């Protein structure tokens, strides 16, 4: 009896360790993908000067990437649903490497934009299946934390990848940064091959009819809209954070790198806290996160012109920027399991698309605000997007209580 219990405990520990290492591999992949998504934030001025374009046009490198994720995530997730999860993860990183290599070699802005768009395909599918893989690797009560751990790679990319990429770009040119990101892709393939288990559960084969069911289900559509507005609001200001700090707050280029690192640390901490808060009741946690997020963005508008106060405002923005991510992803997965259980992966992919629709809307709106009103107005306009998310979250909570 005791021997049997001991063997059971030993097997549980081995399974737990395997899950931890697999989550680490997912986090490493998320780090590479997160770096390539956000690194242009620190390079916009360099790219704009080198390719003789305006700063708002250079901002399309972020919104164009986001649109690529939004277009590619649900379609490619459905098309690749029968592939082994491990093989798919490694194939996605091949696309990632090729896309960043083409970006590094781009002779024009148009080719660079296309390279970013294609690279984005790997991003969308990775985060959609990554979330569903992550929740398989842990016990049910730790699902929110597992998603948060995977997204930790994304937040660490903001802590170290973006500032390091910015530094490399300033020292050796922006093309060197994209070569460095391509090298990250090689590292992620090696980590996936070594750490991701082969016997991952396959989701039921998804059909495009499932996608139609997801997009015609009112509860899920509401969830996708909450994601787009709640997450995207920060990007009205974040996309143009470097020029905001330089031109409005009066921070030097060297000091901006340090602030980007501190911003990333705040993002990582916020993401971890958000995962824990989302474990029990993601919707309720999201409602309060959005209220604080909107308040911080409005506050930043008034703090930005002052050096110390402006930096504090930016750090607070970072703290809230990714805190909602685990809850948003977990809530949509829960809704899909309830209403369209045959298409959980596709629901996750559509929500990843919703994240990036939010990024695209936020960065485009930010460009319009800069051209029409000025950089200092980007935070409070972003808060308006978050206010929409607060309203939609309240409606969703009311429907939840009725059901």
Secondary structure, 3 states (H helix, E strand, C coil): CHHHHHHHHHHHHHHHHHHHHHHHHHHHHHHHHHHHHHCHHHHHHHHHHHCCCCHHHHCHHHHHHHHHHHHHHHHHHHHCCCCCHHHHHHHHHHHHHHHHHHHHHCCCHHHHHHHHHHHHHHHHHHHHHHHHHHHHCCCHHHHHHHHHHHHHHHHHHHHHHHHHHHHHHHHHCHHHHHHHHHHHHHHHHHHHHHHCCCCCCCCCCCCHHHHHHHHCCHHHHHHHHHHHHHHHCCHHHHCCHHHHHHHHHCCCHHHHHHHHHHHHHHHHHHHHHHHHHHCCCHHHHHHHHHHHHHHHHHHHHHHCCCHHHHHHHHHHHHHHHCCCHHHHHHHHHHHHHHHCHHHHHHHHHHHHHHHHHHHHHHHHHHHHHHHHCCHHHHHHHHHHHHHHHHHHHHHHHHHHHHC
